[in-house]
Amino acid sequence: MADKKTEFIQYLKGRFEVIRKDSDEYSTRGFCKAIEMEIASFLETD
């Protein structure tokens, strides 16, 4: 289980970096929505 948690954290960290780079302007709501979508898609593939 610890390995799965570590993998998930590393996955999200990578996605955060991509989302930040793709955003021309900072939007808290948009950023949060994107993260929610990433978490949902990761959990669906579990």
Secondary structure, 3 states (H helix, E strand, C coil): CHHHHHHHHHHHHHHHHHHHHHCCCCCHHHHHHHHHHHHHHHHHCC
